[in-house]
Each structure stands twice: as structure tokens, then as C-alpha cells.
């Protein structure tokens, strides 16, 4: 039966912070796609993308009046105009296991970043996922699917290979433990772990937002 100690709590928060610092948002793998004169960029909010870890959809929409550049460069990107307000006209959903499981997502503007949107979730299955974005932007119809893969963005990976020195019980393992009381305790502990990770991720997000605003003002 899993017990959460103060040392474990500190270790969990440390892992979250280390991952966030060593994998900043600017290095995340995303798929870039031209839809008319709009560039739509889709990927995970956080990478490495791990099962049972807070994550979600990262969506960016940019208008290029002269057409989306074929090659990415700072000069070309500077010509783009971030598109605000698409949470009112676009819809999104996430698909797991082919078309086996589909869930609508609520798009929210990303803090301090025009043209960026997100929808938070916790993936519970290892494997590939697809984000379906549809609706319209200023009359431009959009109906695009973005699937994880080697050339796009990360699949959801198991968390166990990164756990050290002991592996933590996952909700799936807890449900098959055979004892109702043990299962309830393991589930509670897992919920505690996820809550701790969520709090740490929130703190990191606030910090990243503050840094972005400071850099923009400078």
C-alpha cells in the first residue's frame, strides 16, 4: 500500500520543476499547418508527454496576409499577426485509440500570449492521440485533425521509466490490487500525487507567464 511522505512530496514537485525547466515551451514539438492564410500550430502543452500527468492541447493561430511562409524563420514569423478571439468560433476535441474515445475540449486563451489557446486535461492511456480542430476564423472554414507521431508531436508515454528509486502505483495498478481498502488508499494517494503535480505545474505556469510578460515589456 502506497504512503505519501514529506520526502516523496518534495521529490514529486522537484521532478515537475526539473522537467518544466529542462523542456521549456519554446522547444516543444508541434505540428505547423497552413489553412488558407492562417498558420495553425498544434501540440501538447507539456513535454515529455506522460500518462497520468497534467497536460493538454496547445493551439496557436497566426494570420499571414501574404500567405503562410513555406520555411520557418524569425523574419518570416515576424510577418505573422496573432489571431485573438478564436475560442468563440473554433471547437476542439481529443481522440484516443483511433476513434474509440472522443472528448470535447474547451478552448481558453493562454495567459499573456495573443493568438495562443489551451485546454487542460490528464491523459490516462499510453499511445497516440489526435486533436480535431474545426469551425471558422473570420469566415475561413477549418476542419483539421492533428495526430501525434514522429513528425508532429509526442505520443503519450508511460511514466514508470522516469520514476526513481521506486515506482509509484498508478490508478490502473491500484484498481487490480485485490483489496477494496488497499485500492481506495492507493487511489487516494494517486489523487494526492496528481494534485501535488497540478499545484506545482500551476506555480510554474504563473512563473513562465510572468517571465513572458517581463520580456514583452522590455
N, C-alpha and C positions, 0 to 999 in steps of 0.2 A: 504494500500500500504506500503510495507516494505521499511524502510530507514536505511541505514548503518551509524552508528555514530562511532566516535573515540572509545567510550567506548565499543561498540559491537565488533569492530575490535580487540581491546586488549583482550576481553573476548574469542573470537574465537581462537586467537593464544594461549591463555592460556590453553584452553581445549585441543588443539592439543598437546602442550608440555606436559601437565599433563598425557594424555593418553599414549604418547610415553614413558615417564619416568616410569610410573607405569606398563607398559606392554612391557618390553624390548624384543628384538628379540629372546633372548635365551629361553624365556618362551612361545613362540608361539606354537599353536597346529599344528602339521604337520603329514602327513602320511609317514611312512617309509616302503619301499617295496624293496625286493631283486629281481633283474633281472640278472640272472647268478651270476657273482662275483661282480656285481655292486649294491650299495645301492642307490636308488633314493628316495629323500625326497621332498615332495610337500606340499605346503600350501599357505596361504595368506602372503603378505609382512607385513601387519599391522593388529593387532587385539586389541580391538574388531573390527570386520569387519562390517562396516556400509554402508548403501546405500548413494550414492552421496558423498562419501568420497574417496580421493585418496587411491588407493590400488594396488594390482597386484599379479602376480604369483611369488612365491619364489620356486626356484628349486635348489637342491643340488645333486651332483653326486660324489660318492666315490667308489674307487676300493678297494676290499679286496681280495688280491691274494689267500688266503687260504679259501675263502668263506665268505659270509656275516654272521656275528655272529647273533645267534637267539635272544640273550638278549642284550640290550643296557647297556654299562658300559664304564667308562672312559678308562679302559685298552683295551677293545675291539675296541673302536672308535680310539684309538691311532694307531692301526694297519692299519687303512684305509689311502688310498692315494687319495687326491682330484684330480678330473679329470678336466683338463683345455681344452678349445677349443671345447666343445660340441655344442656351439652356431652355429658352422659350419656344424654339422652333425645331429643335432636334430631339430625337429619342434614342435611347441606347438600351441594349440588353446583352447579357453574357450567356454564352452557351458552353456547356461542358459535356464531354463524351459524345462528340458528333452533335446530334440534335436531341440527345437523351434528356438533358436537363437545361431549361432556359429560364432566365430570371430577368425581369425588367430592372433597369438601373436609373437612379435619379441623378441627373447631371447638376453639379454645383460649380459656380465659378471658383477657380483656385485663388487663394488669398494673395493679393499683391502682384498678380500676373495677368495682364489683359490677354484675352484670346486663349486662355488655358482653363480647362474644366476637369473635374474629377468626380468619381463615385466610389466610395469606400466599401469594401467587403472583405470577408475572410474565406479564401478558397479552402475547401475541405476534401478535395480529391486531387491526387497527383496526376499530371498529364497535360494535354493540350487544351487550350481554351480559345474561344472565338468571341470577339466583340462585334456586335452588329450595330451600326450607326445609320439612322435613317431619319428622313424628314426633309427640311429645306433650309437654305441660308439665303436670305434676300432673293427668293424666287428660284434659286438653283436647287434642283431636286438632288437629294443624296440618299443612296441606298447601298451601303458598302459593308462588307464583312472583313474583319482583320483577324487572322488566325496566328497563334503562336507557332514558332518554328525557327530553324537555324538562320534564316534570312530576315526575320521580322523581329519578334521579341520572345523572351524566355517562356518556356513551359513552366508549370508548377512542379517543383522538385520536392522530394522528401526532406524532412528536417533532420532526421537521425544522423546522417553523415557529418553534420556540423556540431552535434552535441558532444560535449566532453567535460568531465571524465565519465559521466553517467548519462545514459539515455533517459529522457523524460517520457512518462506514459502519455500516449496520445488518446484522444477520445475514443478512437476505434478499438485500441487495446483495452481501454477501461471497460468498454461495453461487453467484452468477451472474457472478463476476469473470473466469472462464475459465481461471485458473491455479490448480492444486492448491495450490502453495506459497503463493500470494497469499491464497487462500481460507483456508488454515489459519492464516496470520498474522493475517488480518482477524478470523477467529473468535476467536483467542486474545485479540486486542486488545479485541474486543467483550466477551468474558468478563471481561477485566480491568476494563473500564468498569463493567459491571454489578456486579462485586464491590466496586468503589470506592463506587458509589452505595448498594449494600446496607449497607456499613460505615457510611457517612455517615448513612443513614436509621436504622440501629440506634442510633447515638450520639444522634441527635435524639430517637428514641423513649424512650431512657433519660432524657434531659433532661426531656421532656414528662411522663413518669411521675413523676419526682422533683418537678416543679413541682406536679403534681396532688396528690401526697401532702402536700406542704407546705401547699397551700391547704386541703386537707381537715382537716389537723391544727389549722390556725389557726381 
